Amino acid sequence: MILFAERKNVEQVEEGSELAPKFDAHGLIPVVTTDYETGELLMHAYMNEEALKKTIELGEAVYWSRSRKVLWHKGATSGLVQKVREMRIDDDQDTVWLRVDVQGGASCHVGYRSCFYRTVPVGEAAKDGITLGWTETEKVFDPKEVYGDAPNPTQI
């Protein structure tokens, strides 16, 4: 059974060796996930306390789906499991960084390798309006084949 330490003081949190994560008012902690080998940013998500504990126990990424309000074991449906090679926590223990090996080569439910597959123009390039650019042009998988006609879990 995994127990997190109580947050006692700044020194303990920032310089100590106890894991004492700080969840926000909604009980969540943000997570950035990158490819272990390349450092490529794959996705950003959230964990609640149970998801963080499950990730530590399983060695596979488990997130909290804010839209569906359920634990989300990445890859349980698609087979695109994220095997955690390293987990880090930031200095004040309110953000998690996962470095993973992606089984199947994709992390995005839209079918791309990374959820960050578009660029936003800035500075002079944004002067005449904002048109998103693409960093990936081919999908790793077809979401309709994997998920069927189920509604997109991130629809607004």
N, C-alpha and C positions, 0 to 999 in steps of 0.2 A: 504494500500500500504506500503510495507516494503522498507525503505530507510537505506542504510548503511552509517555510519559516514565517513567523509573524514579523511584520515590518516594525522594527523598534526605533531605529535612528538612521540618520544619513550615512554615518560611517559604516554601519552594518550592511546597509543596502548597497552602497557604492564601493566599498573596499573589502567587504566580508566574503566568505565562501559559502554562505547559505543562499539557497534559491528562495526569494521572497518576492514573487511577481506582484506588480501593481495592476489590477484590473480596473477599468474605468467604471463610471456610474452605472453602466449597463452590464457590468460583469465581464467585459471583454478586454483583450489585449491584442494590439495589431501585430501582424506577422508579415515579414517579407521573405519570399522564397526565391532562392537562386540555384542555378545549376552548380553542382559541386566542382566539376572540372573546369568549366569556362567562366563562371561568375555571372553568366547571363541572368538578368532579372526575369523570373518566370511569372510571378504573381504576388499579389498583396491580398491578405485575408485577415480574419480574426479568429481567436480562440477564446473559449470560456475556460473555466478552471478544469472541467472534465476533459475538454479537447486537449489541453496542454498535458494533463496527466496521461491520457491515452497515447499521445504522440511519444512521450517519454517511454511508456511501457512497451509500445509496439515497435518503435523505431521506424514508423511510417507516419506521414502527415495526416493529422486529423484536425479539421477546422470546425468552426461554428458558422452555420449558414444563417446570416441575419435575415434573409428574405423568407426562408422556409422554417426558421426557428428549430433546427435540428442539428445534431452532430453530423459532420460530413467527412467520412473517411475517404480521402482523395483516391480515386481509382476504383472504389468498390463497385461502381456501375460500369465504368469505361475500361477498367483494367490498366489505366494510366497511373499506377501507384507511385507515390513519391517516397522513396527509401531515404530516410534521414541519415546522412553521413556525419553531419555536425549540426548541433543546435547552439546558438549563442543568444545571450541576453544583453541588452544595452546597460549602460552605467547605472541608471536609476531603476532598472528592471521593469520598464513599462513597454518594451518592444522586444519581440522575438525575431531572430533571423535563423531561418532553416537553410542549410546547404544540402541539396538532395541530388540523388540519381533518379531520373524520371524513367520509369518502365514504360515503354511504348513511344517515347519521344515527344510527348505533348503534355502541356499543363492546362491549356485553355479549353473550356467547354465549347468554344466556338470552332475548335478544330486546329487552331494554330499552336505552335510550340510554346509561345509565351503569350500571356494576357496583354503584354505591352507591345502590340504589333502595329501600332500607328504612331506617327509623330505629329506634334503640334508646332506650327511655325511660330517663331518668336522674333522680336525686334523688327528689323526692316522687312523680313519675310511675311510678317503679319499685317503690314501696313494696309494692304488692299483687301483684307478679309482673311478668315481662317478656313483653310482647306486642309484636312488631315492627309498626311502622306502614309505610305505603307512600308513597313520594314520586312514583312513576310508576304509572299504572293501565293504560296501554295499551302493548303491545309494538310496536316499530318493525318487527319482522319475526317470522315464525314459525320457530323453530329447527328443527322437524321438516322444513319445506320446504327449508331451507338445508343442514342437516347430515344429514338422513335419520334413520335409527334408530341411528346410531352412538352408542356410549356417551358420556355426558357426560365431557369430558376432565378435569373437576375432581372427579369422584366420589371419595368417600372409601372 
